[in-house]
């Protein structure tokens, strides 16, 4: 008989890795069982960024190369109409990803650096949509919003109808503040600000990013638009135009 374990306390602190073959079958089963719900996209985590081998016996070994092939086959065999939203996907899955979620917005800080450069965003520009870490998890200050504009990375939220404490005994216990009514005003404000900056360059290429002075950036796009981002507490003059402190300005 199959036993089902339901947790009654939380948060969940122990996690186990499924074998790569099991992951493959779980994913395929999930898509098959939900296909009649007409989802136009699936969000994947774990399979998107965890890569490991599995040793069962000397004649039953799944190498990391095997795992890559397994996961690539999972996405290769999906119906073309299904879009994939992937959390920090590894490079071998990039051909299948439509939306890159939880895009890194800061450096690793393993080295002493004077500035953070949006290298990944520049590499992926034009190939997929990039979404920042969830704004309802503290990524919503004015400088965070400017950074999304600077990095051509869209805002995202993870939201629930009910209070998030109901998730405490589930694998979603990390989502500690998700109730929609708490965030609807912030969602509108952040969307309005970022959309006013990035709407005009959505279908064009990001061709250059120049540091004009410490904390002041100008991004150039192939349709001729420039966006100046001022992270500093002082106004900045660019070609005779004033960019206010902690603000941006579109130059056409």
C-alpha positions in Angstrom: 0.0 0.0 0.0 1.1 3.6 -0.6 1.6 5.6 2.5 1.1 9.3 2.3 2.9 11.5 4.9 1.3 14.8 5.6 3.3 17.2 7.7 1.5 19.2 10.4 4.4 21.3 11.5 6.8 23.5 9.7 8.9 24.8 8.2 10.3 22.0 6.1 14.0 21.9 6.8 15.0 18.5 5.3 15.2 18.1 1.5 16.2 15.0 -0.4 17.4 14.6 -4.0 15.4 12.4 -6.3 17.3 10.3 -8.8 17.5 12.0 -12.2 15.3 9.3 -13.8 12.7 9.8 -11.2 12.8 13.6 -11.8 12.3 13.0 -15.5 9.2 10.8 -14.9 7.8 13.1 -12.3 8.0 16.1 -14.7 6.5 14.2 -17.6 3.7 12.8 -15.4 2.9 16.3 -14.1 2.6 17.7 -17.6 0.5 14.8 -18.8 -1.9 15.0 -15.8 -2.3 18.8 -16.1 -2.5 19.0 -19.9 -6.3 19.4 -19.9 -6.0 22.5 -17.7 -4.6 24.5 -20.6 -1.6 26.0 -18.8 0.5 28.0 -21.3 3.6 27.7 -19.2 5.3 25.6 -16.5 7.7 26.9 -13.8 10.5 24.6 -13.0 13.0 24.7 -10.1 15.6 22.2 -9.1 15.6 20.4 -12.4 16.6 23.8 -13.9 19.7 24.4 -11.7 20.7 21.2 -9.9 23.0 18.8 -11.7 24.1 15.6 -10.0 25.0 12.0 -10.8 23.5 8.8 -9.4 25.3 5.6 -8.5 23.1 2.6 -8.0 25.5 -0.2 -8.8 28.6 -0.7 -10.9 26.4 -1.4 -14.0 23.8 1.2 -13.2 25.4 4.6 -13.1 23.9 7.9 -14.2 26.7 10.3 -14.9 26.2 14.1 -14.9 26.4 13.9 -18.7 23.5 11.4 -18.7 21.5 13.7 -16.4 22.0 16.6 -18.8 20.8 14.5 -21.7 17.8 13.3 -19.6 16.8 16.8 -18.7 17.3 18.1 -22.3 15.1 15.3 -23.5 12.4 16.3 -21.0 12.1 19.8 -22.5 12.8 18.7 -26.1 9.8 16.4 -26.1 7.4 19.0 -24.7 4.7 20.4 -27.0 5.9 23.5 -28.7 3.0 25.5 -27.3 4.2 25.0 -23.8 6.5 27.8 -22.4 9.1 27.1 -19.8 9.8 29.5 -16.9 13.0 28.3 -15.3 14.6 29.3 -11.9 18.3 30.1 -12.6 18.6 27.6 -15.4 21.9 26.0 -16.2 23.3 26.8 -19.7 22.5 23.4 -21.2 18.8 24.2 -20.8 18.9 27.7 -22.2 17.6 26.7 -25.7 14.3 25.6 -24.0 13.7 28.5 -21.6 11.3 31.3 -22.4 11.5 33.1 -19.0 14.6 33.1 -16.8 13.4 33.5 -13.2 15.4 34.7 -10.2 18.0 36.2 -12.4 21.0 37.2 -10.3 21.0 40.9 -9.6 24.2 41.2 -7.6 27.8 39.8 -7.9 28.9 36.7 -6.0 31.2 39.0 -4.0 33.9 36.3 -4.0 36.3 38.9 -5.2 36.7 42.6 -4.3 34.9 44.5 -7.1 34.1 48.1 -7.6 30.9 47.5 -9.4 28.4 44.9 -10.4 28.2 44.2 -14.1 25.1 42.6 -15.6 27.1 40.1 -17.6 24.5 37.3 -17.7 21.8 39.8 -18.7 23.9 41.1 -21.6 24.6 37.6 -22.8 21.0 36.5 -22.7 19.5 39.8 -24.0 17.1 39.1 -26.9 17.1 35.4 -26.4 14.6 35.1 -23.4 12.8 37.2 -20.9 14.6 37.9 -17.6 12.9 38.3 -14.3 14.5 39.5 -11.1 14.2 38.0 -7.6 10.7 38.4 -6.2 10.0 42.0 -5.3 7.7 41.0 -2.4 10.8 39.4 -0.8 12.5 42.8 0.0 13.6 43.6 -3.6 11.5 46.7 -3.9 13.6 49.7 -2.8 14.1 52.6 -5.3 17.6 51.3 -6.0 16.3 47.8 -6.7 13.8 49.2 -9.2 16.6 51.2 -10.9 18.7 48.1 -11.0 15.9 46.2 -12.9 15.7 49.0 -15.4 19.5 49.1 -15.7 19.8 45.4 -16.1 16.8 45.0 -18.5 15.3 42.6 -16.1 11.6 42.5 -15.3 10.0 42.5 -11.9 8.3 39.4 -10.5 6.2 38.5 -7.5 5.1 35.2 -6.0 1.6 35.6 -4.7 -1.2 33.7 -3.0 -4.8 34.5 -2.3 -4.6 33.2 1.3 -2.1 34.3 4.0 1.3 32.7 3.6 1.3 31.1 7.0 -0.8 28.4 5.4 2.3 27.3 3.5 4.4 26.7 6.6 4.2 22.9 6.6 4.8 22.6 2.8 7.7 22.7 0.5 6.7 26.3 -0.2 7.5 27.4 3.4 10.2 29.7 2.0 7.5 31.9 0.6 7.0 33.8 3.8 5.0 36.8 2.6 2.8 36.3 -0.4 -0.7 37.5 0.3 -1.9 39.5 -2.8 -3.9 42.2 -0.9 -0.7 43.2 0.9 1.2 43.9 -2.4 -1.3 45.0 -5.0 -0.4 48.7 -4.6 3.4 47.9 -4.8 2.8 45.7 -7.8 1.1 48.5 -9.6 3.8 51.1 -8.7 6.8 48.9 -9.6 5.2 47.8 -12.8 4.2 51.4 -13.8 7.8 52.7 -13.2 9.6 49.9 -15.0 7.2 49.7 -17.8 7.6 53.4 -18.5 11.4 52.7 -18.9 11.5 49.4 -20.7 8.4 49.3 -22.8 10.1 51.3 -25.6 13.0 48.9 -25.9 11.4 45.5 -25.6 11.8 44.6 -29.2 15.2 46.0 -29.8 18.8 45.0 -28.8 20.8 46.3 -25.9 24.0 47.3 -27.5 26.1 49.2 -24.9 26.3 50.0 -21.2 28.6 52.8 -20.1 29.5 54.0 -16.6 29.4 57.8 -17.0 30.6 58.4 -13.4 30.4 56.3 -10.2 26.7 55.4 -9.8 25.5 56.8 -13.1 25.0 54.5 -16.1 23.8 55.0 -19.7 22.4 52.0 -21.6 22.1 52.3 -25.4 19.7 50.3 -27.6 19.8 49.5 -31.3 16.7 51.6 -32.0 18.6 54.7 -30.8 17.0 55.1 -27.4 19.3 55.6 -24.4 18.3 55.3 -20.7 20.4 57.1 -18.1 20.2 55.6 -14.6 21.3 57.7 -11.6 21.9 55.6 -8.5 23.4 58.6 -6.6 21.9 61.2 -4.3 22.9 64.0 -6.6 21.4 65.2 -9.8 23.4 64.4 -13.0 23.6 66.3 -16.2 23.8 64.2 -19.4 23.9 66.1 -22.7 22.2 69.0 -21.1 19.4 66.9 -19.6 19.1 66.6 -15.8 18.7 63.2 -14.3 17.3 63.5 -10.8 18.8 61.6 -7.8 17.7 58.0 -7.6 15.9 58.3 -10.9 16.2 57.5 -14.6 15.7 59.4 -17.8 14.9 58.2 -21.4 16.9 60.0 -24.1 15.6 59.7 -27.7 
